[in-house]
Amino acid sequence: MKNERTDINKYPSKEEMMETMDIKTINDRVQAESVFVETAFAEIGKVIIGQKYMVERILIGLLAGGHILMEGVPGLAKTLAVKTSAEVIDAKFSRIQFTPDLLPADLIGTMIFNQQNSQFMVRKGPLFANLVLADEINRAPAKVQSALLEAMQEHQVTIGDGNYRLPEPFMVMATQNPIEQEGTYPLPEAQVDRFMMKLKITYPSKLEEKKILDVMSGLEMPKPGRGAISIERILSARKAVAGVYVDEKIKDYVVNIVFATRNPAEYGLKDLAGMIEYGASPRAGIYLIMAARAHAFLRRRGYVTPEDIKSIGMDVLRHRVIPTYEAEAENISSEMLVQKVFDKIEVP
């Protein structure tokens, strides 16, 4: 009887079999829905040389329904990458150049008086687009920056007495220059927290830069396949991304990471206790799961692994973990703090 019981334990339980079947179903759906991914990278790659990290994060934001803040010096193809992505996805693209004299109405729109019928009518602003590029967002004053809050969180704007829904998908990609701070308005924490990811865009490699010279210095600029991917395809893929399986151990891993940024001493990080002014918000954990699902989707997997969390973790957390003055005085950045948390928290 003892041997029989041991043999029985070798077989998976009914619950384990059901879970395996569900994951297989999810995996098959992801495989079917993600066939456009290679096309997206290929078409965008005709114009954007290198910068795979930036292009991939733009697609993650689009698939997960999150907004992106991009920080990098001028000339790194931030604007071109966003515009090219919009062309490939057949999405409506809008670029807003943020300046100190910009007004909220310049973003969301305003009411205008129609003399023909003696009535006020709504003139919608450039926010009514699928992909919105907020160029140099920190050059506009706080009242303009705050006009984005409702749009980013609720996907709607208020004009006059009415609320107007923004088109789906709706995604804000903001850029800021890290080396030029004169005449800028730092983004408030409430604004920064609305961004799913903050990207640090770096210079291309020597080989990539040589290829950029060959491609971009000709008489004609390369063009991607306009409308190669439909909006409907992206919206359908979003549903598949939302269904990507996340194990309970992965959720515990995410919760431990977030809590370690708030109470580092409880997780064996006593040296960080005086280094972190504010830890990650609950939105950080939500965005970690959402972005990790999209990251797995791009790799045509129907389940999230710890590697997915680690791959997008820095982008989700770097702008949510605020160092103290003491940490800044010792040149300890938020990236260093986040990396120490990831190094310490046990991977499931």
N, C-alpha and C positions, 0 to 999 in steps of 0.2 A: 504493500500500500504506500510505503514511503516513497518508493521509486516512481509509482504512478503519480503521486502528488507533485513530485519534482518535475516530471515530464509535462504535467499540466501547466505548471508555472512558466514553462518555456514559451507557451503560446501567449500572444497579446490578449488583453482583456477586450470586452466588447467596446468599452469607451475608447481604448487605444486604437482599435480597428476603425471606429467611426471617425476619430480625429485624423487618422492616416488617410482615409477616403476623402475627408473634407479638404485636407491640404492638397491632395492630388487634384481635386476639382478646381481649387483656387489656382494651383500651378498651371493647369491646362488653360484656364481663362487668361491668366497673365501672359502665357506664351502666345495666345491668339491675339490679345489686345496690344502687345508690345512690338508687333512686327514693324511698326513705323519708326521705331527708335533708330535703327541703322540708317534709314532714309534721312531722318532729321539731322543726325551727326554728319552725314555725307554732304547734304546740301548746305548746311551752315559752314562746314569745313571748306567749301569752295571759296568763301570770302574771309573767314576767320582762320588764320594760320596759328596753330598751337592753341593756347588758352582753353584746353579741353576742360580744365577744372571750372572755368567760368561758364562755358556753354552747358556743361552738365548740371551745374547748380541752377541755371536759368530754367532748364527743363524740369528739375526737381521742384522748383517753386511753382511752375505752371501746373504740374501734375498733382502737387499736394495742396494747391490753393493758397500759397503763402507769398508774401512780399519780400523783396530782396534789397538790401543796402550794400552798394559796392563802393569800396574805398581803394583808390589807386591814383597814381600820378597821371597827368594828361598824356594822351597818345597811346594808351594800352588797349584800344578798340572796345571800350565799354559801351559807348553809344552805338557803334557799328554792330556789335554782337546782339544788342537788344533789337535794333532795327532789322537785322538779317533774320533773327528768329521770328519776328512778326511777319515778314514776307514769306518765309517757308511755311508757317502755320496758317497762312491766309487770315491773319487777325488784323483788326483795326489798330493801327499804331499812332500814338500821340506823344510828341515831345514837348515838354514845358521847361523853358529856361528860367530857373529861379533867380531872381534879382531882388535887391533891396526895395524896389518900388512896386513889386508885385502885390496885387490885392487878392483876397479870397475869391471874389467874383471872377477874376481872371482864370481861376481853376474850375470852379463848379458851374459857372454861368450866372445869369441874372434875369430879372424880369424887364422887358422892354415894352413900350407903349406903341401899339399899332394904330396909326391915325385912320386907317381905312375903316376899321370896325370899332374904333374907340375902345379897345380892350387891351389889357396887358397879356403878353404872351411870354413863354419861357424861351430863352436862348441858351441852349446847353453849352457848357464849357468843354475844354479839351480832356477833362477827366472821363468823359463818356467814350471810352475806347477799351479795347481788350488788354493791350499792353501800353502802360503809361510810363514814360521815362521822365523822372523828375531830376533834371540835370543840375548838379551842384545845389542840392536841396538845402544845404546849410547857409546859402547866401540870402535866403528869404527870411523875413522876420517871423516871430512866433505865431502871429495871427494867421499867417499864410500856411505855416507848417501844420497848425492845428486844424486847418480846413481839410487836411488829408485824413484826420483821425476817423471821422465818421465814415468816409469813403472806404478806407482800408479795413475797418472793423465790420461795418454793417453792409458794405457794398451798395450804399445808397447815399444820396446827398439831399440836403434841404435847400430849396430855392423858394423864397417867399413863404407861403403857407403850405406848400406841398412837398412831399417826399418823392424822389425819383430814383428808381432802381438803375444801377449801372449794369452794362452788358456782362454776360458770362461767356468765357472766363474773364475775370478782371484781376489784373496784377500790376502793382506799382514796383518799378525798379528805380531806385534813387542812387545817385552818384555823389560822392564828395571827395575833395582833394585834401589829402592828409598833410601836405607841405605848405599850404597857403592858408593861414588862419586869419589874416587881417581882413576886416570887413565881413566876417562871417558870424552866424548865430548858431551856437551849438544846439544840437537836437535835444529836447527834453527827454527824460527817461521814459515817460508815457508814450512818446512818439517812437523812440528807438525800439521799445518792447513790441511794437506792432509788426516789426519786420521779423519774418521767420528766420532769416539768415543774414549775417553780415560777412561779406566776402572781402578778403584782402587780395587784390589783384597785383601780381608781380610782373616783372619784365620777362619776355620770352627768352628761350635759350639762344645761343649763337647760331645753331643750325636753323632754328625757326625764324630768327631775324633775317638770315640770308634768304630764306624762302619768301619772306614778306617782301623783301626788296625786289625779288624776281616777279612776284605776282602783282604787287601794288604800284610798281613804277612804270607800267606799260601805258599805252594810249587808252586802252579800255579797261575799266574795272570789271572784275569777275562778278557774275550775277548768279544767285541761287535759283533753284526752281521755285518760282512764285506759286504759292498755293499748293505745294506738294502734299501738305497735310491739312485736312479740314478741321474746322472748329469742332464739328460733331465728333471727329475721331478723338480729339483731346478730351472732350466732355465724357465720352464713353470710357476712355482710359482712366479718367479720374475715379469712376465708380469701381473699376478693377483695382486701382491703387488703394482705395478705402477698404477693400476686402482682403488685402494682403494679410496673412496670418502673423500674429504677434503672440508668442508664447508668454505665459505668466512669469517665467524666469527673466525674460527680456524686460517686461514691465517693471519687475522688482529691481533690475539692474539700472533702469532709467531713473526710478524713484530714488535709489541710493545715490546716484550721481548728483541729482538735483539737491537732495538733502545735504550731501557732503559740502556743497557750496555755501549752504546756510549755517551748518553746524559742523565745521571741519574737525573739531576736537573729538567728536563722537565717532568719527570714522578713522581715527589714528592719524589725523593731520593737524596735530597741535601747533606746528610751525606756521600754519595758515590762519590760525584763529585771529591774529591781529593784522592780517593782511587783506581780508575781505570786508569791505564796508557793507555791501549788499549782495546777497546770493541770488541765484536764479529764481524767477517767478514760476508759479504753476504753469503759465503759458509755455515755459521752456520745455517741460516734460511733454506737453501736448505736441509741440512742434518737433521734438526729438522723434516721437513715434511717427508723426505724419511724414517727416522728411525721410526717415529710415525706410518707410514703406515705399516711397517713390524711388529711393536709392536701390532697393531690392528689385523694383519693377524694371528699372533701366537695365538691370542685369538679368532680366527675364526670370526672376524667382518669385514664387508665391508666398514666401515666408521671410521674416526678418531675422538676421543673425547679429551677434554682438559686433561683428565687423562693420555692419551698416551703421550702427549707433556710433562707433568710433570714427567712421569716415566723415560723418556730417556733424559730429558732436561739437567740434571747435567752431564751426560756422554758426551753429545755433546758440552757443553759450558765450562766445567771446564778448558780445555787447550786453550781456545780462549779468555778468559777474564784475562788480565794480570794486577795484582795489582801493585801499585806504591811502591817506596821504603818506603814511609811513612806507607803504609798499612802493608808491610812486617815487618817493625820495631815494629808495634803493634800486630804482629802475626795474621793478618787478611789474610786468604787464599782466593784463587779464588773461592773455594766452598762456603765460607761464603758470598762472594759478589753475586754469582749467586743465592743463596738461598734467599737473601734479595730482589733480583729482582723478583723472582717467588712469594714471599710473598706479594709484592706490586702490581704487575700487575693484574688487574681485570680479572677473569676467565669468558669467555663467557657462 
